[in-house]
């Protein structure tokens, strides 16, 4: 796997594994300091590995299994660098509220090699950096997360001298409820949703006249709006005072113009993410 693809892969874990912070924040780890047990920021580095099973491209009916390193480090009270959360800063303006801004790699892409050969006329959706703004609010067993991704690079590369298409925005929402929080297991369930602007939605799910003729597909226009709804379950298991295992199982259903696209072979999109890491 190319370095850029490996980095872009880790952006997927922001949605798939970083969301399990709701469960991990409620579960005191064995031997953890009081500030860590109460969900306070941990300042030591963390290293590990993560794996994810997800559709080959948005709407695909086949899965792919990918792996990436998990590396996290904090610098002082506010700054962080992580393969999960990108490079940025966070702060807590009030109890239970966490705000963050980070430079990440956008988790939306589509590689030509993953698509059917008959779809060769379709554009690749390129890997690109994105500005991620996020807010998380936790009240007892409930956690709500809202984040937005604004792509900073090329979305679709222009063909035959045409200009590259840039930009694209998406909005993610997660709401979870902690079912269990003990020193040996934290378990939560929740719902999720994603919305896209017209530019990103059209790049991923739209089919223009030229593409329709070449790939023998019907034309399809995508407007800004809701693109998926989902449910998930997530768990965090402190193996000991250093090692932690996390898992998230999700099922997303493509909706709206995205779900009605002729490029969608399967509306229900399963995602399974696992990680194991060690604090130093």
Secondary structure, 3 states (H helix, E strand, C coil): CCHHHHHHHHHHHHHHCHHHHHHHCCCCCCCCCHHHHCCCCCCCCEEEEEEEEEECCCCCCCEEEEEEEEEEEEECCCEEEECCCEEEEEEEEECCEEEEEEEEECCCCECHHHCCHHHCCCCCECCCEEEEEEEEEEECCEEEEEEEEEECCEEECCCCCCCCEECCEEEEEEEEEEEEECCCCEEEEEEEEEEECHHHHHHHHCECHHHHHHHCCCCECCCCEEEEEEEEEEEEEECCCCEEEEEEEEEEEECHHHHCCCCCCCCEEEEEEEEEEEEC
